[in-house]
Amino acid sequence: MRMKAAWQNWLEERYNIDEFKTFAASKLVPSHRYEIWYFTGGIVLFLFIMQFITGAALALYYIPHTEYAHKSIIEIVTKLHAGWFFRSLHYWGAQLAIAVLFIHVFSALLLKSYRKPRELIWISGCKLLGISIFFGLSGYFLLWDERAFAAVRVATGGAGDLPLIGGFIKTFLRGGIDVTGETLTRFYAFHVSILPLVTIFLIVMHLFLVHYHGMGLPRSEENRKHGETPFFPNIFYKDLMIWLVVLGIVVTMATLLPPEIGKQADPLAPAPENIKPEWYFLFLFQTLKLFPGTMLGFNGETIAIILVSFGVLFFFLIPFFDRKSSRGEKSPLFTGIGLAYMVYFIVMTIIGFFS
Amino acid sequence: MIRKFMLMIFFVIIETTTAFANQISIEVFPSTPYDRYIIYEMLALFWAGIIGLVIIIRMKLKEIERIQRMESTEKEEKKIPLLD
Protein backbone atom coordinates (compact mmCIF):
# COMPACT_ATOMS: atom_id res chain seq x y z
CA MET A 1 0.00 0.00 0.00
CA ARG A 2 2.83 2.37 1.01
CA MET A 3 4.66 1.34 -2.16
CA LYS A 4 1.60 2.22 -4.25
CA ALA A 5 1.28 5.66 -2.58
CA ALA A 6 5.00 6.34 -3.13
CA TRP A 7 4.71 5.36 -6.79
CA GLN A 8 1.59 7.58 -7.17
CA ASN A 9 3.44 10.53 -5.55
CA TRP A 10 6.44 9.95 -7.82
CA LEU A 11 4.19 10.09 -10.87
CA GLU A 12 2.13 13.08 -9.68
CA GLU A 13 5.28 15.12 -9.04
CA ARG A 14 6.25 14.66 -12.67
CA TYR A 15 2.98 14.43 -14.59
CA ASN A 16 -0.42 16.04 -14.28
CA ILE A 17 -2.37 12.84 -13.60
CA ASP A 18 -5.62 14.71 -12.96
CA GLU A 19 -5.44 16.12 -16.47
CA PHE A 20 -5.26 12.57 -17.87
CA LYS A 21 -8.19 11.52 -15.68
CA THR A 22 -10.28 14.51 -16.78
CA PHE A 23 -9.39 13.78 -20.41
CA ALA A 24 -10.39 10.11 -20.08
CA ALA A 25 -13.63 11.00 -18.30
CA SER A 26 -14.51 13.68 -20.87
CA LYS A 27 -14.55 11.12 -23.70
CA LEU A 28 -18.22 10.26 -24.18
CA VAL A 29 -19.75 7.42 -26.17
CA PRO A 30 -23.34 7.72 -27.44
CA SER A 31 -25.70 5.07 -26.10
CA HIS A 32 -28.30 3.73 -28.52
CA ARG A 33 -29.68 0.42 -29.79
CA TYR A 34 -26.73 -0.20 -32.16
CA GLU A 35 -23.99 0.49 -29.60
CA ILE A 36 -23.06 -3.20 -29.43
CA TRP A 37 -21.22 -2.82 -32.74
CA TYR A 38 -18.79 -0.36 -31.13
CA PHE A 39 -17.26 -3.26 -29.19
CA THR A 40 -16.14 -5.16 -32.32
CA GLY A 41 -13.37 -2.59 -32.87
CA GLY A 42 -12.11 -3.14 -29.31
CA ILE A 43 -12.12 -6.92 -29.82
CA VAL A 44 -10.00 -6.57 -32.98
CA LEU A 45 -7.54 -4.35 -31.11
CA PHE A 46 -7.29 -6.89 -28.28
CA LEU A 47 -6.73 -9.76 -30.74
CA PHE A 48 -4.06 -7.78 -32.60
CA ILE A 49 -2.20 -7.23 -29.31
CA MET A 50 -2.47 -10.96 -28.59
CA GLN A 51 -1.12 -11.75 -32.05
CA PHE A 52 1.89 -9.48 -31.47
CA ILE A 53 2.71 -11.25 -28.18
CA THR A 54 2.26 -14.85 -29.39
CA GLY A 55 3.94 -14.03 -32.71
CA ALA A 56 6.98 -12.57 -30.93
CA ALA A 57 7.25 -15.75 -28.83
CA LEU A 58 7.07 -17.98 -31.93
CA ALA A 59 9.60 -15.83 -33.84
CA LEU A 60 12.21 -16.68 -31.18
CA TYR A 61 12.27 -20.30 -32.41
CA TYR A 62 11.14 -20.18 -36.04
CA ILE A 63 13.82 -20.55 -38.76
CA PRO A 64 12.85 -18.94 -42.11
CA HIS A 65 14.77 -21.32 -44.37
CA THR A 66 13.38 -24.01 -46.69
CA GLU A 67 15.50 -26.69 -45.00
CA TYR A 68 14.49 -25.82 -41.43
CA ALA A 69 11.16 -23.92 -41.54
CA HIS A 70 8.94 -27.01 -41.33
CA LYS A 71 11.26 -28.77 -38.88
CA SER A 72 11.44 -25.70 -36.61
CA ILE A 73 7.63 -25.60 -36.36
CA ILE A 74 7.55 -29.31 -35.51
CA GLU A 75 10.17 -28.61 -32.82
CA ILE A 76 8.11 -25.69 -31.46
CA VAL A 77 5.02 -27.90 -31.28
CA THR A 78 6.56 -31.12 -30.00
CA LYS A 79 9.61 -30.15 -27.96
CA LEU A 80 9.11 -26.67 -26.50
CA HIS A 81 7.22 -26.31 -23.25
CA ALA A 82 3.70 -25.07 -24.23
CA GLY A 83 4.99 -24.46 -27.78
CA TRP A 84 1.92 -26.20 -29.26
CA PHE A 85 -0.27 -23.87 -27.19
CA PHE A 86 1.43 -20.67 -28.38
CA ARG A 87 1.24 -21.79 -32.02
CA SER A 88 -2.40 -22.75 -31.61
CA LEU A 89 -3.19 -19.44 -29.86
CA HIS A 90 -1.52 -17.54 -32.72
CA TYR A 91 -3.48 -19.52 -35.30
CA TRP A 92 -6.90 -19.14 -33.65
CA GLY A 93 -6.18 -15.51 -32.70
CA ALA A 94 -5.59 -14.78 -36.41
CA GLN A 95 -8.75 -16.57 -37.52
CA LEU A 96 -10.86 -14.74 -34.97
CA ALA A 97 -9.20 -11.34 -35.64
CA ILE A 98 -10.00 -11.57 -39.36
CA ALA A 99 -13.57 -12.78 -38.67
CA VAL A 100 -14.27 -9.95 -36.19
CA LEU A 101 -12.60 -7.45 -38.52
CA PHE A 102 -15.02 -8.51 -41.29
CA ILE A 103 -17.95 -8.07 -38.85
CA HIS A 104 -16.59 -4.64 -37.82
CA VAL A 105 -16.23 -3.51 -41.44
CA PHE A 106 -19.68 -4.80 -42.49
CA SER A 107 -21.30 -3.18 -39.43
CA ALA A 108 -19.63 0.14 -40.34
CA LEU A 109 -20.85 -0.31 -43.92
CA LEU A 110 -24.48 -0.99 -42.97
CA LEU A 111 -24.61 1.72 -40.28
CA LYS A 112 -23.06 4.14 -42.83
CA SER A 113 -20.31 5.05 -40.37
CA TYR A 114 -18.14 5.98 -43.36
CA ARG A 115 -20.13 9.09 -44.25
CA LYS A 116 -18.68 12.59 -44.20
CA PRO A 117 -16.41 13.56 -42.41
CA ARG A 118 -15.33 10.00 -41.48
CA GLU A 119 -14.07 8.78 -44.89
CA LEU A 120 -10.48 8.35 -43.71
CA ILE A 121 -11.62 6.16 -40.80
CA TRP A 122 -13.29 3.84 -43.33
CA ILE A 123 -10.24 3.81 -45.60
CA SER A 124 -7.81 3.05 -42.76
CA GLY A 125 -10.16 0.26 -41.56
CA CYS A 126 -10.38 -1.29 -45.04
CA LYS A 127 -6.59 -1.13 -45.36
CA LEU A 128 -6.31 -2.91 -42.01
CA LEU A 129 -8.64 -5.64 -43.30
CA GLY A 130 -6.53 -6.08 -46.44
CA ILE A 131 -3.34 -6.18 -44.39
CA SER A 132 -4.84 -8.72 -41.98
CA ILE A 133 -5.68 -11.01 -44.90
CA PHE A 134 -2.12 -10.69 -46.18
CA PHE A 135 -0.92 -11.35 -42.62
CA GLY A 136 -2.96 -14.56 -42.72
CA LEU A 137 -1.60 -15.66 -46.10
CA SER A 138 2.04 -14.90 -45.23
CA GLY A 139 1.72 -16.60 -41.84
CA TYR A 140 0.14 -19.68 -43.42
CA PHE A 141 3.04 -19.94 -45.88
CA LEU A 142 5.64 -19.87 -43.07
CA LEU A 143 4.45 -23.37 -42.17
CA TRP A 144 6.12 -24.52 -45.41
CA ASP A 145 3.88 -27.55 -45.82
CA GLU A 146 2.45 -28.78 -49.13
CA ARG A 147 -0.97 -27.15 -48.67
CA ALA A 148 0.47 -23.75 -47.74
CA PHE A 149 2.87 -24.00 -50.68
CA ALA A 150 0.03 -24.75 -53.14
CA ALA A 151 -2.17 -22.00 -51.64
CA VAL A 152 0.54 -19.35 -52.07
CA ARG A 153 1.29 -20.55 -55.60
CA VAL A 154 -2.43 -20.12 -56.48
CA ALA A 155 -2.81 -16.77 -54.66
CA THR A 156 0.30 -15.16 -56.15
CA GLY A 157 -0.56 -16.69 -59.55
CA GLY A 158 -4.02 -15.10 -59.31
CA ALA A 159 -2.47 -11.70 -58.59
CA GLY A 160 -0.32 -12.26 -61.69
CA ASP A 161 -3.47 -12.41 -63.86
CA LEU A 162 -4.09 -8.71 -63.35
CA PRO A 163 -3.33 -6.83 -66.58
CA LEU A 164 -0.31 -4.46 -66.68
CA ILE A 165 0.74 -4.64 -63.01
CA GLY A 166 -0.01 -8.35 -62.38
CA GLY A 167 3.40 -9.59 -63.54
CA PHE A 168 5.21 -7.12 -61.32
CA ILE A 169 3.07 -7.97 -58.26
CA LYS A 170 3.61 -11.71 -58.80
CA THR A 171 7.38 -11.40 -59.17
CA PHE A 172 7.58 -8.99 -56.23
CA LEU A 173 5.64 -11.32 -53.94
CA ARG A 174 7.42 -14.49 -55.05
CA GLY A 175 10.89 -12.97 -55.26
CA GLY A 176 11.29 -14.70 -58.62
CA ILE A 177 9.35 -16.51 -61.32
CA ASP A 178 8.08 -19.32 -59.10
CA VAL A 179 7.39 -19.92 -55.39
CA THR A 180 10.74 -20.86 -53.85
CA GLY A 181 12.85 -20.28 -50.76
CA GLU A 182 13.09 -16.63 -51.84
CA THR A 183 9.31 -16.39 -51.37
CA LEU A 184 9.64 -17.84 -47.87
CA THR A 185 12.25 -15.21 -46.92
CA ARG A 186 10.06 -12.46 -48.36
CA PHE A 187 6.90 -13.64 -46.65
CA TYR A 188 8.80 -13.90 -43.37
CA ALA A 189 9.99 -10.29 -43.75
CA PHE A 190 6.43 -9.19 -44.57
CA HIS A 191 4.95 -11.15 -41.68
CA VAL A 192 7.32 -10.11 -38.90
CA SER A 193 8.47 -6.62 -39.82
CA ILE A 194 6.79 -4.81 -42.73
CA LEU A 195 3.16 -5.71 -42.03
CA PRO A 196 3.39 -5.16 -38.23
CA LEU A 197 4.89 -1.69 -38.80
CA VAL A 198 2.17 -0.72 -41.28
CA THR A 199 -0.48 -2.22 -38.96
CA ILE A 200 0.73 -0.21 -35.95
CA PHE A 201 0.73 2.99 -38.04
CA LEU A 202 -2.80 2.30 -39.35
CA ILE A 203 -4.17 1.37 -35.91
CA VAL A 204 -2.76 4.58 -34.38
CA MET A 205 -4.21 6.59 -37.28
CA HIS A 206 -7.58 4.82 -37.02
CA LEU A 207 -7.81 5.37 -33.25
CA PHE A 208 -6.71 8.99 -33.53
CA LEU A 209 -9.36 9.66 -36.19
CA VAL A 210 -12.06 7.90 -34.14
CA HIS A 211 -11.08 10.05 -31.16
CA TYR A 212 -11.00 13.19 -33.31
CA HIS A 213 -14.42 12.68 -34.94
CA GLY A 214 -16.01 10.85 -31.99
CA MET A 215 -17.90 7.59 -32.30
CA GLY A 216 -19.97 7.32 -35.46
CA LEU A 217 -23.70 7.66 -34.94
CA PRO A 218 -26.11 5.76 -37.23
CA ARG A 219 -28.19 8.16 -39.35
CA SER A 220 -31.44 6.82 -37.87
CA GLU A 221 -30.19 7.73 -34.37
CA GLU A 222 -29.06 11.25 -35.20
CA ASN A 223 -32.45 12.87 -34.72
CA ARG A 224 -33.36 10.77 -31.69
CA LYS A 225 -32.61 11.76 -28.13
CA HIS A 226 -29.95 9.49 -26.69
CA GLY A 227 -27.76 9.47 -23.64
CA GLU A 228 -23.98 9.52 -23.48
CA THR A 229 -21.78 7.19 -21.44
CA PRO A 230 -18.25 8.11 -20.28
CA PHE A 231 -15.64 5.99 -22.03
CA PHE A 232 -13.67 5.71 -18.80
CA PRO A 233 -14.54 3.81 -16.71
CA ASN A 234 -17.95 2.62 -18.03
CA ILE A 235 -17.15 1.55 -21.60
CA PHE A 236 -13.61 0.52 -20.66
CA TYR A 237 -14.96 -1.92 -18.05
CA LYS A 238 -17.43 -3.35 -20.55
CA ASP A 239 -14.55 -3.72 -23.03
CA LEU A 240 -12.53 -5.54 -20.37
CA MET A 241 -15.35 -8.04 -19.76
CA ILE A 242 -15.73 -8.73 -23.48
CA TRP A 243 -11.94 -9.12 -23.91
CA LEU A 244 -11.86 -11.67 -21.10
CA VAL A 245 -14.59 -13.73 -22.76
CA VAL A 246 -12.83 -13.47 -26.15
CA LEU A 247 -9.59 -14.60 -24.50
CA GLY A 248 -11.46 -17.56 -23.05
CA ILE A 249 -12.87 -18.47 -26.48
CA VAL A 250 -9.44 -18.25 -28.17
CA VAL A 251 -7.79 -20.33 -25.42
CA THR A 252 -10.56 -22.95 -25.63
CA MET A 253 -10.29 -23.24 -29.41
CA ALA A 254 -6.49 -23.35 -29.19
CA THR A 255 -6.72 -26.21 -26.68
CA LEU A 256 -9.48 -28.26 -28.28
CA LEU A 257 -8.64 -27.68 -31.95
CA PRO A 258 -4.88 -27.27 -32.40
CA PRO A 259 -4.04 -26.72 -36.11
CA GLU A 260 -2.51 -29.64 -38.00
CA ILE A 261 0.89 -29.64 -39.67
CA GLY A 262 1.01 -31.21 -43.15
CA LYS A 263 3.86 -32.82 -45.07
CA GLN A 264 6.87 -30.62 -45.80
CA ALA A 265 6.51 -28.67 -49.06
CA ASP A 266 8.16 -30.09 -52.15
CA PRO A 267 8.36 -27.49 -54.95
CA LEU A 268 8.64 -30.25 -57.57
CA ALA A 269 5.64 -32.27 -56.35
CA PRO A 270 2.14 -31.71 -57.82
CA ALA A 271 -0.39 -29.83 -55.68
CA PRO A 272 -2.35 -32.13 -53.31
CA GLU A 273 -5.90 -33.00 -54.35
CA ASN A 274 -8.96 -31.10 -53.09
CA ILE A 275 -6.96 -28.22 -51.69
CA LYS A 276 -8.87 -25.21 -50.49
CA PRO A 277 -7.60 -21.81 -49.42
CA GLU A 278 -8.15 -20.36 -45.95
CA TRP A 279 -11.82 -19.47 -45.26
CA TYR A 280 -11.35 -15.74 -45.96
CA PHE A 281 -10.27 -16.54 -49.55
CA LEU A 282 -13.08 -19.01 -50.19
CA PHE A 283 -15.45 -16.39 -51.68
CA LEU A 284 -12.74 -15.45 -54.18
CA PHE A 285 -11.94 -19.10 -54.90
CA GLN A 286 -15.63 -19.82 -55.50
CA THR A 287 -16.00 -16.73 -57.72
CA LEU A 288 -13.10 -17.87 -59.91
CA LYS A 289 -14.84 -21.24 -60.32
CA LEU A 290 -17.91 -19.50 -61.82
CA PHE A 291 -15.92 -18.27 -64.81
CA PRO A 292 -15.18 -20.53 -67.79
CA GLY A 293 -11.63 -21.02 -69.14
CA THR A 294 -12.14 -18.51 -71.95
CA MET A 295 -14.67 -15.70 -72.35
CA LEU A 296 -14.97 -13.76 -75.61
CA GLY A 297 -11.50 -14.89 -76.54
CA PHE A 298 -9.98 -13.69 -73.24
CA ASN A 299 -8.72 -15.74 -70.32
CA GLY A 300 -11.70 -16.32 -67.97
CA GLU A 301 -9.54 -16.13 -64.85
CA THR A 302 -8.14 -12.75 -65.90
CA ILE A 303 -11.67 -11.40 -66.42
CA ALA A 304 -12.71 -12.76 -63.00
CA ILE A 305 -9.69 -11.16 -61.28
CA ILE A 306 -10.41 -7.81 -62.99
CA LEU A 307 -14.08 -7.91 -61.92
CA VAL A 308 -13.17 -8.84 -58.32
CA SER A 309 -10.56 -6.03 -58.26
CA PHE A 310 -13.21 -3.53 -59.38
CA GLY A 311 -15.56 -4.89 -56.70
CA VAL A 312 -12.90 -4.44 -54.00
CA LEU A 313 -12.01 -0.95 -55.27
CA PHE A 314 -15.66 0.10 -55.24
CA PHE A 315 -16.02 -1.25 -51.67
CA PHE A 316 -12.94 0.72 -50.65
CA LEU A 317 -14.24 3.96 -52.18
CA ILE A 318 -17.90 3.65 -51.09
CA PRO A 319 -17.81 6.85 -48.94
CA PHE A 320 -17.04 8.88 -52.07
CA PHE A 321 -19.85 7.31 -54.14
CA ASP A 322 -22.56 7.48 -51.46
CA ARG A 323 -23.33 11.20 -51.78
CA LYS A 324 -26.76 10.97 -50.15
CA SER A 325 -25.37 9.64 -46.85
CA SER A 326 -22.77 12.40 -46.87
CA ARG A 327 -25.57 14.96 -47.10
CA GLY A 328 -27.33 13.28 -44.17
CA GLU A 329 -30.12 11.85 -46.36
CA LYS A 330 -31.44 8.28 -46.46
CA SER A 331 -29.50 6.10 -48.87
CA PRO A 332 -31.38 2.82 -49.48
CA LEU A 333 -29.32 2.06 -52.62
CA PHE A 334 -26.10 1.83 -50.63
CA THR A 335 -27.82 -0.14 -47.87
CA GLY A 336 -28.75 -2.63 -50.60
CA ILE A 337 -25.21 -2.60 -52.00
CA GLY A 338 -23.79 -3.19 -48.51
CA LEU A 339 -26.21 -6.07 -47.94
CA ALA A 340 -25.36 -7.53 -51.36
CA TYR A 341 -21.63 -7.48 -50.52
CA MET A 342 -22.25 -9.15 -47.17
CA VAL A 343 -24.64 -11.81 -48.48
CA TYR A 344 -22.34 -12.59 -51.43
CA PHE A 345 -19.34 -12.99 -49.12
CA ILE A 346 -21.20 -15.24 -46.65
CA VAL A 347 -22.96 -17.39 -49.29
CA MET A 348 -19.85 -17.91 -51.42
CA THR A 349 -17.78 -18.73 -48.32
CA ILE A 350 -20.35 -21.34 -47.21
CA ILE A 351 -20.57 -22.87 -50.72
CA GLY A 352 -16.76 -22.92 -50.93
CA PHE A 353 -16.54 -24.57 -47.52
CA PHE A 354 -18.98 -27.39 -48.28
CA SER A 355 -18.19 -28.00 -51.95
CA MET B 1 3.10 -74.75 -33.26
CA ILE B 2 3.89 -74.33 -36.95
CA ARG B 3 0.38 -73.00 -37.55
CA LYS B 4 0.82 -70.40 -34.79
CA PHE B 5 4.21 -69.43 -36.22
CA MET B 6 2.76 -69.09 -39.74
CA LEU B 7 -0.09 -66.97 -38.38
CA MET B 8 2.39 -64.72 -36.58
CA ILE B 9 4.45 -64.30 -39.75
CA PHE B 10 1.25 -63.50 -41.67
CA PHE B 11 0.25 -60.75 -39.20
CA VAL B 12 3.75 -59.30 -39.12
CA ILE B 13 3.67 -58.98 -42.92
CA ILE B 14 0.19 -57.46 -42.85
CA GLU B 15 1.23 -54.97 -40.16
CA THR B 16 4.32 -53.85 -42.07
CA THR B 17 2.45 -53.37 -45.36
CA THR B 18 -0.13 -51.09 -43.75
CA ALA B 19 2.56 -49.26 -41.79
CA PHE B 20 4.28 -48.26 -45.04
CA ALA B 21 1.03 -46.92 -46.45
CA ASN B 22 0.25 -44.81 -43.38
CA GLN B 23 1.18 -41.15 -43.39
CA ILE B 24 3.19 -40.02 -40.40
CA SER B 25 0.99 -37.57 -38.53
CA ILE B 26 2.65 -34.97 -36.37
CA GLU B 27 1.36 -34.76 -32.81
CA VAL B 28 0.14 -31.20 -32.35
CA PHE B 29 -1.22 -31.83 -28.86
CA PRO B 30 0.36 -33.65 -25.88
CA SER B 31 -0.48 -37.33 -26.32
CA THR B 32 -0.17 -38.79 -22.83
CA PRO B 33 -3.48 -39.09 -20.90
CA TYR B 34 -1.93 -37.43 -17.83
CA ASP B 35 -0.83 -34.34 -19.81
CA ARG B 36 -4.24 -34.15 -21.46
CA TYR B 37 -5.98 -34.37 -18.10
CA ILE B 38 -3.82 -31.55 -16.69
CA ILE B 39 -4.53 -29.36 -19.75
CA TYR B 40 -8.31 -29.86 -19.60
CA GLU B 41 -8.24 -29.23 -15.85
CA MET B 42 -6.31 -25.99 -16.44
CA LEU B 43 -8.84 -24.95 -19.09
CA ALA B 44 -11.71 -25.45 -16.64
CA LEU B 45 -9.83 -23.43 -13.98
CA PHE B 46 -9.08 -20.73 -16.55
CA TRP B 47 -12.79 -20.38 -17.36
CA ALA B 48 -13.63 -20.26 -13.65
CA GLY B 49 -11.10 -17.40 -13.32
CA ILE B 50 -12.57 -15.56 -16.32
CA ILE B 51 -16.13 -15.89 -15.01
CA GLY B 52 -14.97 -14.69 -11.57
CA LEU B 53 -13.22 -11.65 -13.04
CA VAL B 54 -16.22 -10.80 -15.23
CA ILE B 55 -18.49 -10.92 -12.16
CA ILE B 56 -16.10 -8.68 -10.17
CA ILE B 57 -15.83 -6.14 -13.01
CA ARG B 58 -19.62 -6.18 -13.48
CA MET B 59 -20.16 -5.51 -9.75
CA LYS B 60 -17.63 -2.68 -9.87
CA LEU B 61 -19.35 -1.22 -12.95
CA LYS B 62 -22.77 -1.36 -11.25
CA GLU B 63 -21.29 0.47 -8.25
CA ILE B 64 -19.77 3.16 -10.48
CA GLU B 65 -23.08 3.60 -12.32
CA ARG B 66 -24.91 3.91 -8.99
CA ILE B 67 -22.47 6.63 -7.83
CA GLN B 68 -22.79 8.42 -11.19
CA ARG B 69 -26.61 8.39 -10.87
CA MET B 70 -26.36 9.77 -7.32
CA GLU B 71 -23.97 12.52 -8.44
CA SER B 72 -26.22 13.54 -11.31
CA THR B 73 -29.23 13.67 -8.95
CA GLU B 74 -27.22 15.85 -6.53
CA LYS B 75 -26.30 18.22 -9.35
CA GLU B 76 -29.93 18.48 -10.42
CA GLU B 77 -30.98 19.18 -6.85
CA LYS B 78 -28.40 21.98 -6.52
CA LYS B 79 -29.85 23.62 -9.64
CA ILE B 80 -33.32 23.86 -8.05
CA PRO B 81 -33.89 27.53 -6.99
CA LEU B 82 -34.45 27.98 -3.28
CA LEU B 83 -37.77 29.56 -2.25
CA ASP B 84 -37.04 32.01 0.55
Interface residues (C-beta under 8 A of the other chain):
Chain A: I74 V77 T78 W84 R87 S88 P230 P233 N234 Y237 K238 L240 M241 L244 V245 L247 G248 V251 T252 T255 P258 P259 E260 I261 K263
Chain B: Q23 S25 I26 E27 V28 F29 P30 I39 Y40 L43 F46 W47 I50 L53 V54 I57 R58 K60 L61 I64 E65 Q68
